[in-house]
Amino acid sequence: MSNVAMVALYARVSSEQQSKRGTIDSQIAALKERIQADGAQIVEDMCFVDAGVSGATLVRPQLERLRDAAALGTVDRLYILAPDRLARKYAHQALLMEEFSSCGVQVVFLNHAIGTTPEESLLLQMQGMVAEYERAKIAERHRRGKLHGAKRGTVNVLSGAPYGYRYIRRQLDGTPARYVIELPQAATVKAIFEWVGLERLSLGEVIRRLGEAGTVTASGKPYWDRSVVWGILRNPAYMGRAAFGKTQACDHQVRVRAQRHSADVPRKPYSAKRADRQQWIEIPVPAIVSEALFEIVQEQLAENRKLARQRRDNAPLRLLQGLTVCGQCRYAYYAKKVSKSAAKGHQRDYAYYRCVGTDAYRFGGERICDNLQVRTDKLDELVWHQVVELLRHPDRLKEEYERRLDVMERSEKRGFDTGSLEKQRLQLEKGKSRLIDGYADGIIDKADFEPRMQQLKSRLEQIEQQIQESRRHGAMQSELFLVINRLEEFAAAVTEKLDAIDLETKRKIVLGLVKRVEIHKDEIVVVFRVDPQPPVRGSENSTDSDAGEKSMQHCRRRTDTPLGRTSP
């Protein structure tokens, strides 16, 4: 047996800009140089690189692959530039280092030598805490700087000039940055507002008119998307009042169907939602439409939403609604009934799942995908059959949930419980009060007071976040305990009463177990949320001779994570 050590490297940068500037390449080059100097060799498959992913979260695609590889014993030595490339938070660093150590992986930091003495371990811990503090300090300075600029009315705090405007940078003579109107684009914007506000057109009709006129988007595309037109009609900048702070961060929101081209593992551990209008900071810019027309359009959009909601409520419920994805172009599949013309006088009570990319009218008159339609009843039956097969073997699900619970319990042992965090918060609050009293009594001057107060505030914010995370952790633990205790009972009840289950209950079960259904030309792939090993392969060859029916062959199930790790 060979004694050659299997080596791997891990590199990370936080932003796409850093990735484009080649920062990630310099990390990889330095790591490979050190590996060569140590007399080892590395293959490309063992280079784990997260480009444009924050180090504040453990949910990173390549880090997941690395942890899987370490668990399988395929990594003996791991090279990383510095501890903050592995993780920004000390708690995450400690968790990963312990995990790698238990897997027999030797971690080598280029900018920090790891030792076994208490002093060297303390130094690593301090570096982790300093990196976490620096990240929080930079983020807070950036936030306050943009907030101050918005209150002063400067447009450079905005993300960029919207369609119809051009951004002019700040000049050397001190002239502030500003928006100027692009007349051809502004004419298109005004026409869009008038079509919706005065002629009461739908977004679909607006898109058709833009296509017929040959109007291109800001990026030069000949076809417009509904979301682009929607964003234009909702942007208050067009009535002369650009808004800063329209969105705010919130806990990560799980979508039924992931957005097209989005990563399976989100780059950021949070989602964005629209903030209350009272929280917006308005910045004056040149107006393209009147305020009255803008408000009329908002009323029309609200009415359109109401009508669309009524149509959705009246539409039949589909078992796989929101779960079907085209395996070719990655656009969604949607259900569409057989039209009267296509039925050719026959009674057609079924519908088809159809790829959005095959609708020519959505893309300037030309299809971007030629994937096939699939009968809704056939696909629903196939997926439901595989879900039932999984429920008939609840031991597989139970093992997966127990594995997750074990991971959470081990993580909890390494961290702090809610009670100790509450005590830390109380001590910090007392320290804050003493610091304020000392400043008020003249014992501490301003130069000492401000940085110490800022450190206390930053630490308090960190403790608050840890308390919230600990509470969520406890709630998830309780939920997993409940799931494990009731799983076999639930599976038995479901499998015994399959004939009595209605469509709505079936859909709830499917949403809980199925992540997405990928429709390819030659196969249907059911991607489950948990690892249903061993995989069960099934197929359905249709013998129905009805016109338009598509045969689904080689249907199989699989998980969507590499090296056996099951995604939550």
C-alpha positions in Angstrom: 0.0 0.0 0.0 1.3 3.5 -0.9 2.5 5.7 2.0 2.0 8.9 -0.1 -0.1 11.4 1.8 -3.3 12.6 0.1 -3.2 16.4 0.2 -5.9 19.0 -0.4 -6.1 22.7 -0.4 -8.9 25.1 0.5 -9.1 28.7 -0.7 -11.9 31.3 -0.4 -12.6 35.0 -1.2 -15.8 36.8 0.0 -16.8 38.7 -3.1 -17.1 38.3 -6.8 -14.9 41.4 -7.2 -12.1 39.7 -5.4 -12.6 36.6 -7.5 -12.4 38.6 -10.7 -9.3 40.5 -9.5 -7.4 37.3 -9.2 -7.1 37.2 -5.4 -8.3 33.6 -5.4 -5.6 32.7 -7.9 -2.9 34.2 -5.8 -4.1 32.0 -2.8 -4.1 28.9 -4.9 -0.6 29.6 -6.3 0.8 30.2 -2.8 -0.7 27.0 -1.5 0.5 24.9 -4.4 4.0 26.3 -4.0 4.0 25.3 -0.4 2.7 21.8 -1.2 5.5 21.4 -3.8 8.0 22.6 -1.2 6.8 19.9 1.2 7.5 17.3 -1.5 3.9 16.5 -2.1 1.6 16.5 -5.1 -2.0 17.6 -5.5 -4.6 16.7 -8.1 -7.2 19.1 -9.4 -10.1 17.2 -7.7 -8.5 18.0 -4.3 -8.6 21.8 -4.9 -11.6 23.1 -3.0 -12.2 26.7 -3.9 -15.2 28.9 -2.8 -15.1 32.0 -4.9 -17.4 34.8 -3.8 -18.7 33.1 -0.7 -18.8 34.7 2.8 -16.7 33.1 5.5 -19.4 34.0 8.1 -21.4 30.8 7.2 -20.5 27.2 7.1 -22.9 26.5 4.3 -20.4 26.7 1.4 -20.4 24.3 -1.6 -16.7 23.5 -1.7 -16.3 23.4 2.1 -19.2 20.8 2.1 -17.2 18.8 -0.5 -14.1 19.1 1.6 -15.8 17.9 4.8 -17.3 15.0 2.9 -13.9 14.0 1.5 -12.3 14.3 5.0 -15.1 12.1 6.5 -14.4 9.4 3.8 -10.7 9.4 4.7 -9.5 10.7 1.4 -7.6 13.6 2.8 -4.4 13.3 5.0 -3.2 16.9 4.9 -5.1 20.1 4.2 -3.4 23.4 3.2 -5.1 26.8 3.9 -3.6 30.3 3.6 -4.9 31.5 7.0 -7.5 30.7 9.7 -9.8 33.5 8.5 -10.0 31.8 5.0 -11.4 28.7 6.7 -14.0 30.7 8.7 -14.5 34.2 10.0 -16.1 33.2 13.3 -14.0 31.6 16.0 -16.8 29.1 16.9 -16.8 27.9 13.3 -13.0 27.6 13.2 -13.0 25.5 16.4 -15.8 23.3 15.0 -14.0 22.6 11.7 -10.6 22.1 13.3 -12.0 19.5 15.7 -13.9 17.8 12.9 -10.7 17.6 10.7 -8.7 16.3 13.7 -11.2 13.6 14.4 -11.0 12.5 10.7 -7.2 12.3 10.9 -6.6 15.4 8.8 -3.5 17.5 9.5 -4.3 21.2 8.8 -1.4 23.4 7.6 -1.9 27.2 7.6 0.7 29.1 5.6 0.4 32.3 7.7 0.1 30.5 11.0 1.9 27.5 12.4 -0.3 25.2 14.4 1.1 23.7 17.6 -0.1 21.6 20.4 0.8 23.8 23.4 -1.9 25.8 25.2 -0.2 29.0 24.2 -0.3 28.2 20.5 -3.9 27.1 20.7 -4.7 30.4 22.5 -3.0 32.3 19.7 -5.2 30.6 17.1 -8.3 31.4 19.1 -7.3 35.0 19.5 -6.7 35.3 15.7 -10.2 33.8 15.1 -11.8 36.3 17.4 -9.9 39.2 16.0 -11.0 38.2 12.4 -14.6 38.0 13.6 -14.3 41.4 15.3 -12.7 43.0 12.2 -15.4 41.7 9.9 -18.1 43.1 12.2 -16.3 46.5 12.5 -15.9 46.8 8.7 -19.5 45.9 8.1 -20.7 48.5 10.6 -18.5 51.2 9.2 -19.7 50.5 5.7 -23.4 50.5 6.8 -23.1 53.8 8.7 -21.1 55.4 5.9 -23.8 54.6 3.4 -26.6 55.7 5.8 -24.9 59.0 6.3 -24.4 59.5 2.6 -28.1 58.7 1.9 -29.2 61.3 4.5 -27.0 63.9 2.8 -28.8 63.0 -0.5 -25.8 61.6 -2.5 -26.7 59.1 -5.2 -23.4 57.2 -4.9 -24.8 55.1 -2.0 -27.3 53.5 -4.4 -26.5 50.3 -6.2 -26.5 51.8 -9.7 -28.5 54.0 -12.1 -31.8 52.3 -13.2 -32.9 51.9 -16.8 -33.5 55.4 -18.2 -30.7 57.1 -16.2 -26.9 57.3 -16.5 -24.6 57.6 -13.4 -22.1 60.4 -13.5 -19.2 60.0 -11.0 -18.1 62.7 -8.7 -15.9 65.2 -10.5 -12.4 66.4 -9.5 -13.7 69.9 -9.0 -16.0 68.6 -6.2 -19.2 68.3 -8.3 -21.1 65.5 -6.6 -22.2 62.3 -8.3 -25.6 62.4 -10.0 -28.1 60.8 -12.3 -28.7 62.2 -15.8 -31.6 61.2 -18.0 -30.9 59.0 -21.0 -33.5 60.3 -23.4 -34.2 57.2 -25.6 -34.5 54.9 -22.5 -36.5 57.5 -20.7 -39.0 57.6 -23.5 -39.4 53.8 -23.2 -39.9 54.2 -19.4 -42.6 56.8 -19.9 -44.4 54.7 -22.5 -44.4 51.7 -20.1 -46.0 53.8 -17.3 -48.6 55.2 -19.7 -49.5 51.8 -21.0 -50.2 50.4 -17.6 -51.5 53.5 -15.8 -53.7 55.0 -18.6 -54.4 52.1 -20.9 -54.5 49.5 -18.1 -52.4 47.0 -19.9 -51.1 43.8 -18.3 -47.4 43.2 -18.0 -47.6 40.5 -20.7 -49.1 43.0 -23.1 -46.5 45.6 -22.3 -43.8 43.0 -23.1 -45.4 42.2 -26.4 -45.5 45.9 -27.4 -41.9 46.3 -26.5 -41.0 43.3 -28.6 -43.0 44.5 -31.5 -41.3 47.9 -31.3 -37.8 46.3 -31.3 -36.9 47.9 -28.0 -34.0 46.2 -26.3 -33.2 46.0 -22.6 -30.4 47.7 -20.8 -28.2 44.7 -21.4 -29.1 44.7 -25.1 -31.5 41.7 -25.1 -34.4 41.8 -27.6 -36.9 40.4 -25.2 -38.1 41.7 -21.8 -38.9 39.7 -18.6 -41.9 40.4 -16.5 -39.7 41.0 -13.4 -37.8 43.7 -15.2 -40.9 45.6 -16.2 -42.3 45.1 -12.7 -39.1 46.5 -11.2 -39.4 49.6 -13.4 -43.0 50.3 -12.5 -42.3 49.9 -8.7 -39.2 52.1 -8.6 -39.9 55.5 -7.1 -36.8 57.0 -8.7 -38.8 57.6 -11.9 -41.0 60.1 -10.1 -37.9 61.9 -8.8 -37.4 60.2 -5.5 -34.9 57.4 -5.5 -35.0 55.3 -2.3 -32.2 54.0 -0.1 -32.9 51.1 2.2 -35.8 49.6 0.2 -34.8 46.1 1.4 -33.5 44.7 4.6 -31.9 41.4 5.6 -33.9 38.6 7.2 -33.4 35.0 8.0 -32.9 32.8 5.0 -36.2 32.0 3.3 -36.4 28.6 1.7 -38.1 28.6 -1.7 -40.2 25.8 -2.9 -38.3 26.0 -6.2 -34.8 27.4 -6.3 -34.3 30.4 -8.6 -32.9 29.7 -12.0 -29.0 29.6 -12.1 -29.0 30.0 -8.3 -26.6 27.8 -6.3 -28.1 24.8 -4.4 -26.2 26.1 -1.4 -26.9 29.9 -1.0 -23.9 32.2 -1.1 -25.3 34.3 1.7 -27.0 32.9 4.9 -29.8 35.4 4.8 -32.6 36.7 2.5 -33.7 40.2 1.6 -37.3 41.5 2.0 -38.9 44.8 1.2 -38.6 47.3 4.1 -41.5 49.5 5.3 -41.8 52.6 3.2 -41.4 54.8 6.4 -37.8 53.4 6.7 -36.8 54.5 3.2 -34.5 57.5 2.8 -35.4 59.4 -0.3 -32.8 61.0 -2.5 -33.8 63.6 -5.1 -33.1 62.7 -8.8 -34.5 64.0 -12.1 -38.1 62.8 -12.7 -39.2 60.9 -15.8 -42.9 60.6 -14.9 -45.2 62.6 -12.8 -46.0 61.6 -9.2 -49.7 61.3 -10.1 -49.0 58.8 -13.0 -46.7 56.8 -10.7 -49.5 56.5 -8.1 -52.0 55.5 -10.7 -49.7 52.7 -11.9 -49.3 51.4 -8.3 -53.1 51.2 -8.0 -53.3 49.3 -11.3 -50.6 46.9 -10.2 -52.4 46.2 -7.0 -55.6 45.5 -9.0 -53.7 43.2 -11.3 -52.2 41.3 -8.3 -55.7 40.8 -6.9 -57.0 39.4 -10.2 -54.0 37.1 -10.6 -54.5 35.9 -7.0 -58.2 35.1 -7.8 -57.1 33.2 -10.9 -54.6 31.2 -8.9 -57.2 30.3 -6.3 -59.5 29.0 -9.0 -56.8 27.1 -10.8 -56.6 23.3 -10.0 -53.9 22.2 -7.5 -51.0 20.2 -8.9 -49.1 17.7 -6.8 -45.7 18.9 -8.2 -46.5 22.6 -8.5 -43.4 24.7 -7.9 -41.1 21.6 -7.8 -40.6 20.8 -11.5 -37.4 22.2 -13.2 -36.1 21.7 -16.8 -32.9 19.7 -16.8 -31.8 21.4 -20.0 -32.3 25.1 -19.6 -33.0 25.2 -15.9 -36.2 27.2 -16.3 -39.3 26.0 -14.4 -42.0 23.7 -15.7 -45.6 24.8 -15.3 -48.9 23.0 -15.8 -51.0 23.9 -18.8 -54.3 22.3 -19.8 -54.8 20.9 -23.3 -56.3 23.7 -25.4 -59.5 23.1 -27.5 -57.6 23.4 -30.7 -55.0 20.9 -29.6 -57.7 18.5 -28.4 -59.2 18.4 -31.9 -62.7 17.9 -30.7 -61.9 15.1 -28.2 -62.4 15.3 -24.5 -59.1 16.0 -22.8 -59.3 16.2 -19.0 -55.6 16.1 -18.4 -52.8 18.8 -18.6 -49.1 18.9 -19.4 -46.1 20.1 -17.5 -44.4 22.5 -20.0 -41.0 24.2 -19.9 -41.0 28.0 -19.7 -38.1 28.1 -22.2 -40.3 26.5 -24.9 -42.7 29.6 -24.9 -41.5 31.7 -27.8 -43.5 34.7 -26.8 -41.5 35.1 -23.6 -38.2 35.4 -25.4 -38.8 37.7 -28.4 -40.5 35.2 -30.6 -37.9 32.4 -30.4 -37.8 29.4 -28.1 -34.6 28.9 -26.1 -35.4 25.3 -25.2 -36.8 22.2 -27.0 -37.4 20.0 -24.0 -40.6 17.8 -24.1 -43.9 18.2 -22.4 -44.9 15.7 -19.7 -48.4 14.6 -18.8 -49.2 15.9 -15.3 -51.1 12.8 -14.2 -48.3 10.4 -15.4 -45.5 12.4 -13.7 -47.5 13.0 -10.5 -48.2 9.2 -10.3 -44.5 8.4 -10.8 -43.2 10.8 -8.2 -45.8 9.8 -5.7 -45.0 6.1 -6.2 -41.3 6.8 -5.3 -42.3 8.9 -2.3 -44.5 6.0 -1.0 -41.6 3.6 -1.5 -39.4 5.9 0.7 -42.2 6.1 3.4 -42.4 2.3 3.4 -38.8 2.2 4.6 -38.8 4.8 7.4 -35.6 3.4 8.9 -33.7 5.2 6.1 -35.3 8.5 7.0 -34.8 7.9 10.7 -31.1 7.2 10.3 -30.8 10.5 8.4 -32.6 12.6 11.0 -30.6 10.9 13.8 -27.4 11.8 12.0 -28.5 15.4 11.8 -29.5 15.4 15.5 -26.1 13.9 16.4 -24.3 16.7 14.5 -26.4 19.3 16.3 -25.6 17.8 19.7 -21.9 17.7 19.0 -22.0 21.3 17.8 -23.9 22.3 21.0 -21.2 20.7 23.2 -18.6 22.9 21.6 -20.6 26.1 22.0 -22.3 27.9 24.8 -25.8 27.2 26.0 -28.4 30.0 26.2 -28.1 30.4 29.9 -24.4 31.2 29.9 -24.9 33.5 26.9 -27.5 35.4 28.9 -25.1 35.8 31.8 -22.4 37.1 29.4 -24.9 39.6 28.0 -25.8 40.8 31.6 -22.2 41.3 32.5 -21.6 43.3 29.3 -24.6 45.5 30.0 -23.2 46.2 33.5 -19.8 46.9 32.0 -21.4 49.3 29.5 -23.2 51.1 32.4 -20.0 51.4 34.4 -18.1 52.8 31.3 -20.8 55.4 30.8 -20.7 56.4 34.4 -16.9 56.7 34.3 -17.1 59.0 31.3 -19.8 61.1 32.9 -17.7 61.5 36.0 -14.7 62.5 34.0 -12.7 59.4 35.0 -12.4 58.3 31.4 -11.7 60.8 28.6 -13.4 60.7 25.2 -10.4 59.2 23.4 -10.6 56.1 25.6 -14.4 56.0 25.9 -15.4 55.8 22.2 -13.3 52.8 21.1 -14.1 50.9 24.3 -17.8 51.6 23.9 -17.7 50.5 20.3 -16.0 47.2 21.4 -18.7 46.6 24.0 -21.5 47.3 21.5 -19.9 44.9 18.9 -19.6 42.2 21.6 -23.2 42.7 22.7 -24.4 42.3 19.1 -22.4 39.1 18.8 -23.9 37.7 22.0 -27.4 38.7 20.9 -26.8 36.8 17.6 -25.5 33.8 19.5 -28.5 33.8 21.8 -30.9 33.8 18.9 -28.9 31.1 17.2 -28.9 29.0 20.4 -32.7 29.4 20.7 -33.2 28.4 17.1 -30.9 25.5 17.7 -33.0 24.3 20.7 -36.2 24.6 18.7 -34.7 22.6 15.9 -33.5 19.9 18.3 -37.0 19.6 19.8 -38.4 19.3 16.3 -35.9 16.6 15.4 -36.7 14.7 18.6 -40.4 14.8 17.7 -39.7 13.7 14.1 -37.6 10.8 15.2 -40.1 9.6 17.8 -43.1 9.9 15.5 -41.5 9.0 12.1 -42.3 5.3 12.1 -45.8 6.0 13.4 -46.4 8.6 10.7 -45.0 6.4 7.9 -47.2 3.5 9.0 -50.3 5.7 9.1 -49.5 7.1 5.6 -48.8 3.8 4.0 -51.9 2.2 5.5 -54.3 4.9 4.3 -52.9 5.8 0.9 -56.3 5.4 -0.8 -57.9 7.9 1.6 -55.2 10.6 1.3 -56.5 13.7 -0.5 -54.4 15.7 -3.0 -53.6 18.5 -0.5 -52.2 16.0 2.1 -50.2 14.3 -0.7 -48.7 17.7 -1.7 -47.7 18.4 1.9 -45.9 15.1 2.1 -44.2 15.6 -1.2 -43.0 19.1 -0.2 -41.5 17.7 3.0 -39.5 15.0 1.2 -38.8 16.2 -2.4 -36.5 19.1 -3.2 -37.2 19.3 -6.9 -38.1 17.1 -9.9 -35.7 17.6 -12.9 -37.2 16.8 -16.3 -34.7 15.8 -18.9 -35.3 14.5 -22.4 -34.5 10.9 -21.6 -35.2 10.7 -17.8 -37.0 12.2 -14.8 -34.8 12.8 -11.8 -36.4 13.1 -8.3 -34.1 14.9 -6.0 -34.9 14.2 -2.3 -34.2 16.4 0.6 -32.7 13.5 2.6 -30.5 10.7 1.4 -32.8 7.7 0.6 -29.9 5.2 0.1 -29.9 2.8 -1.5 -31.3 4.5 -4.5 -34.4 2.9 -6.1 -34.5 3.0 -9.9 -37.9 2.9 -11.7 -39.2 3.4 -15.1 -42.5 4.0 -16.8 -43.1 3.2 -20.5 -46.4 4.5 -21.6 -48.6 2.3 -23.8 -51.4 4.9 -24.1 -51.9 6.0 -27.7 -53.5 9.4 -27.0 -52.0 12.1 -29.1 -49.3 14.3 -27.5 -48.4 11.9 -24.6 -44.7 11.7 -23.9 -43.0 8.5 -22.7 -40.9 8.8 -19.5 -38.1 6.3 -19.4 -35.2 5.6 -16.9 -36.9 7.6 -14.1 -34.7 7.4 -11.1 -34.1 9.1 -7.8 -30.9 10.5 -6.5 -29.5 13.0 -4.0 -28.0 16.3 -5.2 -25.0 16.4 -3.0 -21.5 15.0 -3.8 -19.7 12.2 -1.9 -22.9 11.1 -0.1 -23.6 14.2 2.0 -27.3 14.9 2.2 -28.4 18.5 1.9 -30.9 19.9 4.4 
